[in-house]
Amino acid sequence: MTTAVQDALDLDTQWTLHPQVALRPESFGALLYHFGTRKLSFLKNRTIVAIIESFPDHPTMRAAIAAAGIPESGMATYTKAFATLADSRMITTL
């Protein structure tokens, strides 16, 4: 079952970190800090971190996920994670 946020996440648009967000790599994955909302997110999945870092290299989120070796059948987990990040304004469309 998908949520409204997942349904609203446009995989065929280019995404980027929100301009007010800093990504800091850590041994467990990464920290995302939003300077506007002061929200801190812990990313424990290194693939998600790699996909976020590759956003500038791909025309769409779908292409970035595919380039990370995630098959279409495995995309739901990543879509859910990115929908959560979009909902918290950590990532945004260009």
N, C-alpha and C positions, 0 to 999 in steps of 0.2 A: 504494500500500500504506500502511496506517495502522499506527501503533504502539499499544501498550497504553495509553500515556498519552493519545493522541488519542482512542482509543475511550472512555476513562474521563472525558474532558472533557465536562461537561454544559453544552451550549449553551443549554439551556432553564432555567437557573438564573441568578440575579443574581450578578455577580462584582464584586469591588472590589480595590484594591491591598491587600496584606497590611498590617495595622496598623503593622508595623515597617519598612515600605518607604517611601522618599521618591523622588519622581519629580522630576527637574530637567530642564526643557527646555533643549535645546542647538541650535545651528545645524544639526547633522546629524540631529537627532531628539530623543533624550532619554537621560538616565542614570537607571537604577534602582539604588538602594542599599538593601540589606537590613541593618538595624542589628543584627539577631539573628545572622545567619550571616556578616555582613561581605562578602557577595557583591555584586559590581558587574556590572550588565548594561548593555550599550549597545544602544539601540533606534535603528536607522538608517532605519526605515520610519515616516514621519510619520503615516501612516494608522493604524498600530497605536497610536501615541502618542495620537492623537485618539480612538480607540475606548476606550482605557483611561481617558482623561479624561472620557469620556461615560458610563462605567459607572453612575454614580449617577442618570443621567437615563433609564435603560432597565431594564425588569423582567427582561431576560435578556441573556446574551451574544449570542445570535442576533439580538435586536432591536438591540443596539448596533452589531453588524457591518452589519446591513441599513441602519441609519440613516446609516452612513458611505458608503452607495452601493455596497456590495459585493454582487453577485448571488449567489444560492445556488450557481451553478456556479463561482464564484471563492472560495468559502469555505474550501476545503481548505488553502490557503496560510496563511490567518489562524488556522485551527484548529490547525495545526501550531505556529505561533508562540506562540499562547496556551497550548497544552499544555506547551510548553517553559517558559514563565513560571510556569505552575501547578506543574510538577514542581520548579522551583527555589524555590517558595514566594514568588514575587514578587506573584502575584495569588492570591486565595482567594474562595470562595463566601461569601455572606452567610448 
